[in-house]
């Protein structure tokens, strides 16, 4: 009697710390290992950005870093982007507006907007980059040259200039540049109300959410819908599905997610990929509390169907 051969188990949970190579066995998303995102070397890239990416059918989610004082030259791309700042402070120029995004904030770059993004001087920058798949993970430099990153004074090819601290950089920008005409940065963890002024995205202030079982604040762009869910011990969600695939990225704590009847543990700085129409629910946090980012593509339907 021949032995029964079981099919390999598909991987849905991804630890970015281990993605210096493609995982063995089947994966729910296409994995690109950690590398410079815009060139083979620092000298032939347009940016110092390095990281690993997860490519779903309609979503790209990459955890990336930039060495302090360095980042991306002016560029654009035909897909929009949200960045959740995990560590450090990002300095960016978006559509002629100078902005700063610190750890815990969500930064939005609209479709085709010309922009830069640089790690402020005090520490390396780490952020979760979320894009739709109308284009790849990087866009072309405005000047057409892949000749190295953009540097702040005191770093790289500008090493002979006086280095400013992050606080000095912010102060100098406020002194010499006009106030941004539009808001591109959102304190997604503490959005108790919709911010004033012109916004790059549609904002939903923090509110109780019966689907996730916790509280959520959301930002919706042209294509992407990004939220931050906060859970406390004892809170759990409802089993549902929706037309858009989904990625969850755990910011703090750890969560359990039931995906098509199987419970997955998702620790901090890990992502789980939930394909479209697959039944799932949040079982709850594994400790006293947890928070996670959720990203979907609005085009394919984000409204849940309860099961």
N, C-alpha and C positions, 0 to 999 in steps of 0.2 A: 504494500500500500504506500503510495507516494506521499511525502510530507506536504502540508499546505504551506505555500509561500505567501506571506503577508506583504501587502504593498507598503512601500516606504511611507512614513508619516510626513505629511507636509508641514513645513515650518511656517508659523504665523507670527511668532514673537522674535524680535531682533534686538540683540545687545550691540549697540554701536561700537562699544569698546572692543568687540571681537571681529569687527568687519574690516580687518586688514586683508582679508581674502574672502572669496565667495564661499558660503557655507556648503557643506556636503549634503547631498540629498535634495529632494524637491522643496522649493520655496514658493510661497504665495505671491511674492513680489520679486521683480528682477533686482539683484543686488550688484551695485558697483562698489568695489573695495575702496578703502581710503586712498586718496591721491590728490594732487593738485587738480582743481576742477577745470582750469582754463588753459592748461599747457602741460607738457611733460616735465618741465623743470621750472623753478622760480623765475629764471631769466627769460624763458620763452612763454610765460603765462602773462595774462593781463592783471592777475590778482594773486595775493598770497593765500587765498582761500583754499583750505585742504579739508577733505572729509569723505565720508561714505554716504551713498545714496540708496534709497529704496524707490523703485519705480513700479507703481501699480498701473492699472489700465488707463486711469485718467488723472492720477495724482503722483507727484514727486515729493518725497520727504527726505531731506538730508541733514545730518548733524555735522556742522562744519566749524572750523576755527580759523582765526587770523592771528598772527603774531602781533603783539602790541606795536602801534605806530605804522602798521601796514594794512593794505586792503585792496579794493577793486578800483581800477581806473573808470572813468565815465563810460557807461555802456547802457544798452537797453535790450529788451527781449520781448517777443510777442506773446508772452504769458505773464500773468500777474504773479506777485510774490508776497507772502507774509513771512516775517522773521520773528520768532520768539527768542528773546535774548536770555540765554542760560547763564552767562558769565560775562563780566566786563561791561563796557559802554561802547556803543556804535556811534560814530559820527558819519552822517550821510548828507549828501546834497541830492535832493529829489525835485526835479522840475524847477530848479533854481531856488529851492528852499533849503536852508541849513537846519538839520534836526539832530538831536541826540537821543538815543534810546538806551536806557540802562537795564540792568538785569531785572527780569520779571515783567518787562513791557513787550508789547506786540507792535512791530513796525510794518507798515504796508507800503508796497511799491506798485502803483497801478500799471496796467498793460502799456508797454511801449514807452514808459516814462524814462527819460535819460537820468541816470543816477550814479552815485558812487557809494561806497560803504567801506569804512576804515575803522580798525580797532583803535580806541583812544590810548594815550601813552602809558597809563598806569598799569595795565594788565592785559594779557591775551584775551581775545574775544571768542566766545562760543555761542552759536545760535542754531536754532532749528529752522532751516529754510524750507518753506512749503510753496510749491508751484503746481500749476496745471500742466498737462502734457501737450499743449499746443506747440510747445518748443521744448528744448532740452534744459539742462540744469544751468547753463551759462549763456550769456549773450555776447555779441561782438563789441569790441571797444569802438568808441566814437571815432577815434583817430586811425582806426584800422591797424594798429600796431600791437603785437604781442611782445612787448619789450620789458616786461617786469611790472611789479605792482605799483600802486600809488603809495607814496610815503609821506608821513608827517615830518615836520622839522625835527632833526636829531636822529633820524632813522634812515637806513639804506643809503640811497644816493644823495640824501639830504643830511647825512650824518654830521656835516660841518656846521649846520645851523643850530641855533639854541633850541634845546628841547623844552617844551612846555608840559606841565602836568595836565591831567585831565581837567581839573578845576580851572586852570589858567586857560586852557583851550576853549572851554565853555564861556568863560568871562570875555576872552578876546573876540569870540564870534558874536556875542551879544553886543559888544562895543562897536564893532566895525561892520556888521551885516544887518540888514533889515529883519524885522520879525517875520517868521514864516507866514505866508498868505493862507496856508491850508494846514490842517493837522494830519500827520501821518503816523503818529505814535500814540498808543493807547495803553493805559495802565490796566491791562486785562484782568489782573487779579483783584482789583479794587474798584471796578467800575460800578459805583452805586447810582450813577445817573449818566445820561448821554452828554458828552462834552459840548461846550458852546463853540460857535464859529463854524467855518467851512471844514467838512470832514472828507477824507479820501475814501472812507468806507461807511457803510450803514452800521450803526452801533445799537446793540441791545444791552441795556444795563443789567447788572446781576439780578437774577430772580430764581425762585425755586423751580426745579425741573423734574417732573414726575417720571420722565423717560430714563434719565440717568440716575435719579434718586437723590441728587445733591443740588447745588446751586450752580448757575452757569451765567457767564457773560459772553457775548458773541460779537464778532465783526464780520460783515459780509462785503466782499468786493464785487467786481464784475462777474467773476466765475467762482471764486473760492469762498467758503464759509468756514470760519475758524472760531472755536470757542474754548474757554477754559472752565473745566468742571472742578468743583471743590466738594469732596466727600468727607463725612465724619463717620466714626464707628457706628455700625448699625444701619447705615443707609445703603440701599441697593436699588437697582433699576428694574425696569420692565422689559420682558422679552419682546423684541421687535425686529424689523428689518426695513431697509429703505433702498431706493433705486441707485443711490450713489455709493461707491465704495468709501471706506473710511480708514484713516489712520489715527490711532491714539498714541500720544507720547507722554510718558509719566514724568512730571516735573518734580514731585516730591512724594515720598512714601512709596507704596506699592499697591496695585489693585489686582483683583481677580476678575477676569472676563470670561463669560460662558459664550463660546463660539460654536454654533452648530452642535450643541450638546456636550462639548468638551470644555472643561474649565482650564484657563491658562493663567498663570501667574506672571504679572508684568511689573518688574522692579523699576526703580528710578533710572531715568535716562535710557529706558528701553521703549521700543515701539511695538504695537500690535497692528497688523493689517487685517481689516475686515472687508472681504470682497462684497460687491453689491448683491443684495437679496439674500445674504446668508443670515439666518436668525442669530441674534446675540443679545446679551444683557450684561450690565455691570453687576457682578455679585456683591462687590463692596470693597472697601479698603482693607488691607491686611494688618493695619495698625490703627492708631487712634484717628488718623486723618490721611488724606492723600489728595493730590491735585494732578490733573492731566490736561493736555491740549488735545482737542479733537479737530480734524480737518476733513472736509467733504467738498465735492464739486457740485455746485448748485444745479448745473445743467441737467444732471441725471436724477434729480429728485432727492431732497434731504428730509422730507416729511416722513415720519415713521408710520409703519403699519403694525399695530399691536397684534401679538400672536397668543 
